[in-house]
């Protein structure tokens, strides 16, 4: 990752779309899909991905506008540029879909995920886990004499690296929410 | 004025408000309240089918031949699952349908009740959209919205699942004009900058070709009119997919015939050799493109489609235009005229000379016989004897379908109903009934193969009951002809399960249904028999015994490009590699 936190393959730092449409490069894109919060809408979106053989890396959904009955689905997907274009077009033509934003190409965005880690251990390992949690700004949300539950928000990469560090220190379970993302600026 | 009524009455009221004249359906426990309402009125006609698949195909035939939304009504559980094939067929061919299904009462949903199925779950991938209405207050608005979705943008089938308690409960009816405006409003006007690029390319192209599809038919008669005007004015050659036949007349000067796997030699070579491809409302289906890598390698491509997801899905294009075919053609034609009606005359003259050379190959030539009826000959005679009549054609799926597309000429849109995308055997007979219900005075012929026809032959009962004088023109080769052809070419002539054993006597079958049948096997008797069929006042089953082993040519083998098409039997030895074999 570059210091600007721009992901590989992203062209958000350029005024032009530099991607070669014919290149068979697999890219990762974060899409924000604004939908009517009606029954079955999530099944519809997931069904589109499974039915047409697209990938879902992570998916989050919740109602974001109660009065208007609107939900926001954030989906991280991978594919060739042509497949990513197809995914966006296929999503956009669904009846309950109001907006589709490709946060990866529409400019800089912030991406955050929340994760809970259960780490069990005693002695040195326990102290080391706590020390690392501090460095990563993870909070202790549950504690016994033999375990911690840490809560952390951050990019998926940060969560991955914390999980790697916890593994030898007694990592028992992880729960992750998947990515929520917004574009930067007004 | 607010009107309180039951959900069941709302259904009938909303259909009336939407201008529905006929509903194809089959009753059952979960739709009895709606059937009770249908019984108590005379504005909407109900056509009782014999199987729910038939209801959907009839609604498709009705919709395709009128440009209106087709409506079907089925019960819960098996009623809904039987509709699935028809819904998928309509989705792939972009046919506007509203299908109403009954459901177990809301409090029973999820309990595996009698005749319960997760209908919205099952039909989600095979409808454009669907709704489960759990509140009578929302029912009428949902029905109005459903009609809007079915006919807007790229048309398609929608389904409304209505639990029985919602049909019984009372609420206020929302009239059409009071219904909430849907946010679903697909763009119909094309981007004018892209249309300008389109016109610029058309002005200079040396070897242009119009490649048109079902989108022209779906856009309405005005789109076909504009297309004709554009083609005549530019002098560009035009070909069409199976779905688009009739939008440009087969008798037109610029007509190259259908393209694709069994398309005409001149059409496919024009696609391969063109320098400008103008795709109007077609979707680069795999039966059209052949091998993607070698598809029309030297052309700039313009693609006009109302569905943005059709663009760049399979073939990358240079000028994408999202919009309704009629609107885009109108803008493009106006712009082209305003810029001085320019075309590359010298280039075009050379291009037509080349096309005439391809035409001279006469790719539809077949070896006729005076002993046995060749299927191509049967269709040539059918064409000759019905030409100029007020005629509608439906088909089943297989060799006969391709021959019908090759040998029958269509002068107007909405006259040709065939299952293109899904390739549904059993489509043609019910579709022909749907067409006949919409056009009671017209000649409606279903060109069929005996195997396909048997798949929904129960609908002859519907034809009889509702006095739909549909003509079933069955090219009977006692084979699953297209399967047999592929087995011959691809599977070492091992004809695994591709013959029709134990066929019924079609003449007796016609008599059993109470209509008339005829069997013909001598070419000499063909004309008289066809005339008898046309003149007969009622449904008619024509058992036309044809050559059993005729293959359908021309043919682009799977996995091959357009310029490697086969013209006849001598061409077919070892042509399809193992890679092509997996492409079907």
HADDOCK unambig.tbl for C-alpha pairs under 7 A between the chains (distance, minus, plus):
assign (segid A and resid 44 and name CA) (segid B and resid 124 and name CA) 6.94 0.50 0.50
assign (segid A and resid 86 and name CA) (segid B and resid 309 and name CA) 6.01 0.50 0.50
assign (segid A and resid 86 and name CA) (segid B and resid 313 and name CA) 6.27 0.50 0.50
assign (segid A and resid 89 and name CA) (segid B and resid 308 and name CA) 5.95 0.50 0.50
assign (segid A and resid 89 and name CA) (segid B and resid 309 and name CA) 4.67 0.50 0.50
assign (segid A and resid 90 and name CA) (segid B and resid 309 and name CA) 5.51 0.50 0.50
assign (segid A and resid 95 and name CA) (segid B and resid 129 and name CA) 6.63 0.50 0.50
assign (segid A and resid 95 and name CA) (segid B and resid 184 and name CA) 6.02 0.50 0.50
